[in-house]
Amino acid sequence: MSDEYDLESGPDPATFAAATPEPDIEDATDEPVYAVGVGPGNQEYLTPRGERAIREADVVVGFTTVVEFVEDLTDANLLTCGYKDEAEALEEFADRVAAGESGTAVAMGDPNHSGYQFVGKVQDAVERASTSPDSQARQDAVNGSDPETPIRVVPGISSIQLAASRARTPMEDTEFVTLHKSGDLEADMDRLATAVTADERHLLVLPRPYDRMPGDIAQFLLEEGAEPDLEALVLEKLTHEDEQIHRFTLAALSEHAGGSGKEDTPFSDLIVLAVRQPV
């Protein structure tokens, strides 16, 4: 991946992360960097393996709202960031890993559900810090050979899994689409429309705050020919004390379409949209 990427034209860090399978890793001897899914925000849903990777790390990096969920589980130095200073935090994290510290990056939920852009950025930063830009090792990493510092993804419980349980939408009968990413969403929206109108599958969708929220998705699906009376559930803050499940028809949900800010929607950014086909 190049030093700079443009999510409108590529390369997308998610593509970089998914370019090859993980190499064979011996956790005890290879000292991988861990990319851990911390669950939906309730520590009861953090896996023991993920907790150990956090607890044993020298340095932990992640978005501030994610790190806050696990900060009491570790004595590691915590590097927090937002979107604006993400690159700087990952660079510092990678430099410290290259200097011999053990590192864990944390992401909400499960990295396999909407987290691959973050995994790709972590992987790229770590590989850049551990190898010089013009070295053969760096080129091997880009081409898919085993990197000097491997990244081990530790999956977690995702809000998607919780939503599937609450909405009773078996994953094998459901189309999952994440819109919670940067860049163009046209192909993802087309997948949604095809799943509902042609394949008649349930939907589980991670909306994008705040320009592609549940009302906007409902309006789009109706325009593409979806049945107005399909059941739509907006599952908000799953596993948190203030968890709520809002129930609509697709037509009623579409009344909340429009806008691109927090004030334009009744829902928070911690939501999953489920659209159910009739049984």
C-alpha positions as CSV (number, residue, x, y, z in Angstrom):
1,M,0.0,0.0,0.0
2,S,1.3,3.4,-0.8
3,D,2.1,6.1,1.8
4,E,-1.2,7.9,1.0
5,Y,-4.5,6.3,0.0
6,D,-7.6,7.8,-1.4
7,L,-10.7,5.8,-0.4
8,E,-12.5,7.1,-3.5
9,S,-9.9,5.7,-5.9
10,G,-7.9,3.2,-3.8
11,P,-6.0,1.4,-2.5
12,D,-8.4,0.7,0.3
13,P,-6.6,-0.5,3.5
14,A,-9.3,-3.1,3.9
15,T,-8.2,-4.6,0.6
16,F,-4.6,-4.5,1.8
17,A,-5.6,-6.4,5.0
18,A,-7.4,-9.1,3.1
19,A,-4.9,-9.6,0.4
20,T,-3.5,-12.8,1.8
21,P,-4.3,-15.2,4.6
22,E,-2.6,-14.8,7.9
23,P,0.8,-16.5,7.9
24,D,1.4,-19.4,10.3
25,I,2.0,-17.8,13.7
26,E,3.3,-19.2,16.9
27,D,1.9,-16.8,19.5
28,A,4.5,-17.8,22.1
29,T,7.6,-17.2,19.9
30,D,6.6,-14.9,17.0
31,E,5.4,-11.9,19.0
32,P,2.6,-10.9,16.7
33,V,0.7,-7.7,17.0
34,Y,-2.9,-8.4,18.0
35,A,-5.9,-6.8,16.4
36,V,-8.7,-7.5,19.0
37,G,-12.4,-7.2,18.7
38,V,-13.6,-5.9,22.1
39,G,-17.3,-6.7,21.6
40,P,-20.2,-4.3,21.4
41,G,-19.3,-2.3,24.5
42,N,-20.0,-4.6,27.4
43,Q,-17.1,-6.4,28.9
44,E,-19.2,-9.5,29.4
45,Y,-18.9,-10.0,25.6
46,L,-15.1,-9.6,25.4
47,T,-13.5,-13.1,24.8
48,P,-10.9,-14.4,27.3
49,R,-8.4,-14.6,24.4
50,G,-9.0,-11.0,23.5
51,E,-8.7,-9.9,27.1
52,R,-5.4,-11.7,27.5
53,A,-4.0,-9.9,24.4
54,I,-5.0,-6.6,25.9
55,R,-3.8,-7.4,29.4
56,E,-0.3,-8.6,28.4
57,A,0.4,-5.8,25.9
58,D,3.0,-3.1,26.6
59,V,1.1,-0.6,24.4
60,V,-2.6,-0.6,23.2
61,V,-3.9,1.6,20.4
62,G,-7.4,2.4,19.3
63,F,-10.1,5.0,19.0
64,T,-10.8,6.7,22.3
65,T,-14.3,5.4,22.6
66,V,-13.0,1.8,22.2
67,V,-10.1,2.0,24.5
68,E,-12.3,3.4,27.2
69,F,-14.2,0.1,27.3
70,V,-11.0,-1.9,28.2
71,E,-8.7,0.6,29.9
72,D,-9.3,-1.0,33.4
73,L,-8.1,-4.4,32.1
74,T,-4.5,-3.5,31.5
75,D,-1.5,-1.6,32.7
76,A,-0.4,-1.0,29.1
77,N,0.4,2.5,27.8
78,L,-2.8,3.6,26.0
79,L,-2.6,5.4,22.7
80,T,-6.0,6.9,21.8
81,C,-7.1,8.7,18.7
82,G,-9.9,9.9,16.5
83,Y,-10.1,10.0,12.8
84,K,-8.0,13.1,12.5
85,D,-5.0,11.9,14.5
86,E,-5.3,8.1,13.7
87,A,-2.3,8.1,11.5
88,E,-0.1,9.7,14.1
89,A,-1.2,7.3,16.8
90,L,-0.6,4.3,14.6
91,E,2.8,5.5,13.7
92,E,3.8,5.9,17.4
93,F,2.3,2.5,18.1
94,A,4.2,0.9,15.3
95,D,7.5,2.5,16.2
96,R,7.2,1.2,19.8
97,V,6.4,-2.3,18.5
98,A,9.5,-2.1,16.2
99,A,11.5,-1.1,19.3
100,G,10.5,-4.4,21.0
101,E,7.3,-3.6,22.9
102,S,4.3,-5.9,22.6
103,G,1.3,-4.3,21.0
104,T,-2.4,-4.8,20.7
105,A,-4.8,-2.7,18.6
106,V,-8.4,-2.7,19.6
107,A,-11.6,-2.3,17.6
108,M,-15.2,-2.3,18.5
109,G,-17.1,-5.6,17.9
110,D,-15.3,-8.0,15.7
111,P,-12.6,-6.8,13.2
112,N,-14.2,-9.2,10.6
113,H,-17.4,-7.2,10.7
114,S,-16.6,-3.7,9.4
115,G,-13.1,-3.4,10.9
116,Y,-10.8,-4.3,8.0
117,Q,-9.9,-0.7,7.2
118,F,-8.5,-0.3,10.7
119,V,-6.7,-3.7,10.5
120,G,-5.2,-2.7,7.2
121,K,-3.9,0.6,8.6
122,V,-2.4,-1.2,11.7
123,Q,-0.8,-3.7,9.4
124,D,0.6,-1.1,7.1
125,A,2.0,1.0,10.0
126,V,3.6,-2.0,11.6
127,E,5.2,-3.2,8.4
128,R,6.6,0.2,7.6
129,A,8.1,0.6,11.0
130,S,9.7,-2.8,11.1
131,T,11.3,-2.6,7.6
132,S,12.9,0.2,5.7
133,P,10.8,1.5,2.7
134,D,13.3,0.3,0.1
135,S,14.2,-3.0,1.8
136,Q,13.5,-6.5,0.4
137,A,11.6,-7.3,3.6
138,R,9.2,-4.5,3.0
139,Q,8.7,-5.5,-0.7
140,D,8.0,-9.1,0.4
141,A,5.4,-7.9,2.9
142,V,3.6,-5.9,0.2
143,N,3.8,-8.9,-2.2
144,G,2.3,-11.3,0.4
145,S,5.3,-13.0,1.9
146,D,5.3,-13.4,5.7
147,P,5.9,-10.0,7.3
148,E,8.6,-9.6,10.0
149,T,5.9,-8.6,12.5
150,P,2.7,-10.6,11.8
151,I,-0.7,-9.3,12.7
152,R,-3.0,-11.8,14.5
153,V,-6.7,-11.0,14.4
154,V,-8.6,-12.0,17.5
155,P,-12.3,-12.0,16.6
156,G,-14.9,-10.8,19.1
157,I,-18.6,-10.8,19.6
158,S,-20.1,-8.3,17.2
159,S,-23.2,-6.2,17.4
160,I,-24.1,-7.9,14.2
161,Q,-24.2,-11.3,16.1
162,L,-26.3,-9.7,18.8
163,A,-28.6,-8.1,16.3
164,A,-29.1,-11.5,14.5
165,S,-30.1,-13.0,17.8
166,R,-32.5,-10.1,18.8
167,A,-34.1,-10.0,15.3
168,R,-34.1,-13.8,14.9
169,T,-32.5,-13.5,11.5
170,P,-30.3,-16.7,11.0
171,M,-27.0,-15.7,9.4
172,E,-27.4,-18.3,6.7
173,D,-30.6,-16.6,5.5
174,T,-29.3,-13.1,5.9
175,E,-27.3,-10.7,3.8
176,F,-24.9,-8.6,5.9
177,V,-23.6,-5.3,4.5
178,T,-21.5,-2.8,6.3
179,L,-21.8,0.9,5.3
180,H,-19.7,1.9,8.3
181,K,-16.6,2.8,6.3
182,S,-15.1,5.6,4.3
183,G,-15.4,5.8,0.6
184,D,-18.0,5.1,-2.1
185,L,-21.0,3.0,-1.0
186,E,-22.7,2.4,-4.4
187,A,-21.8,-1.3,-4.7
188,D,-22.8,-1.9,-1.1
189,M,-26.2,-0.2,-1.6
190,D,-26.7,-2.3,-4.8
191,R,-26.1,-5.5,-2.7
192,L,-28.8,-4.3,-0.2
193,A,-31.3,-3.8,-3.0
194,T,-30.6,-7.1,-4.7
195,A,-30.8,-9.1,-1.4
196,V,-34.2,-7.6,-0.5
197,T,-35.9,-7.4,-3.9
198,A,-34.4,-10.3,-5.9
199,D,-33.1,-12.8,-3.3
200,E,-35.7,-12.2,-0.6
201,R,-33.1,-12.4,2.2
202,H,-33.2,-10.8,5.6
203,L,-30.8,-7.8,5.9
204,L,-28.4,-6.9,8.7
205,V,-26.8,-3.5,8.0
206,L,-24.3,-1.4,9.8
207,P,-25.3,2.2,8.8
208,R,-22.8,5.0,8.4
209,P,-23.2,8.0,10.7
210,Y,-24.7,10.3,9.8
211,D,-25.2,10.4,6.0
212,R,-26.4,6.8,5.5
213,M,-28.7,6.1,8.5
214,P,-31.6,3.7,8.8
215,G,-34.2,6.1,7.4
216,D,-32.0,6.8,4.3
217,I,-31.5,3.0,3.8
218,A,-35.2,2.4,4.1
219,Q,-36.0,5.1,1.5
220,F,-33.4,3.7,-0.9
221,L,-34.8,0.2,-0.6
222,L,-38.4,1.4,-1.3
223,E,-37.1,3.3,-4.4
224,E,-35.6,0.0,-5.5
225,G,-38.8,-1.9,-5.2
226,A,-38.8,-3.3,-1.7
227,E,-42.2,-4.0,-0.1
228,P,-43.3,-1.1,2.2
229,D,-44.6,-3.4,4.9
230,L,-41.4,-5.3,5.5
231,E,-40.5,-5.3,9.2
232,A,-37.5,-3.1,10.1
233,L,-35.8,-3.1,13.4
234,V,-33.3,-0.4,14.5
235,L,-31.2,-2.1,17.3
236,E,-29.5,0.6,19.3
237,K,-26.7,0.3,21.9
238,L,-26.9,-3.5,22.1
239,T,-25.7,-5.0,25.4
240,H,-25.5,-1.5,27.0
241,E,-27.8,-0.5,29.9
242,D,-29.7,1.8,27.6
243,E,-30.2,-0.8,24.8
244,Q,-33.3,-0.1,22.7
245,I,-35.0,-1.9,19.8
246,H,-37.1,0.4,17.6
247,R,-39.7,-1.4,15.4
248,F,-41.1,0.0,12.1
249,T,-42.4,-1.0,8.8
250,L,-39.9,-0.1,6.0
251,A,-42.3,2.7,4.9
252,A,-42.6,4.2,8.4
253,L,-38.8,4.0,8.9
254,S,-38.3,5.9,5.6
255,E,-39.9,9.0,7.2
256,H,-36.7,9.5,9.0
257,A,-34.6,9.9,5.8
258,G,-32.6,12.9,5.0
259,G,-29.8,15.0,6.5
260,S,-26.2,14.2,7.4
261,G,-25.8,15.3,11.1
262,K,-26.7,14.0,14.5
263,E,-29.6,16.4,14.7
264,D,-31.2,14.9,11.6
265,T,-31.8,11.4,13.0
266,P,-33.5,10.1,16.1
267,F,-30.9,7.3,16.3
268,S,-27.3,7.2,17.8
269,D,-24.3,6.0,15.9
270,L,-24.4,2.6,17.8
271,I,-27.0,0.9,15.7
272,V,-27.7,-2.1,13.5
273,L,-30.6,-2.1,11.0
274,A,-32.4,-5.4,10.5
275,V,-34.9,-5.9,7.7
276,R,-36.9,-9.1,8.0
277,Q,-38.6,-11.0,5.2
278,P,-41.9,-12.6,6.0
279,V,-41.7,-16.2,7.3
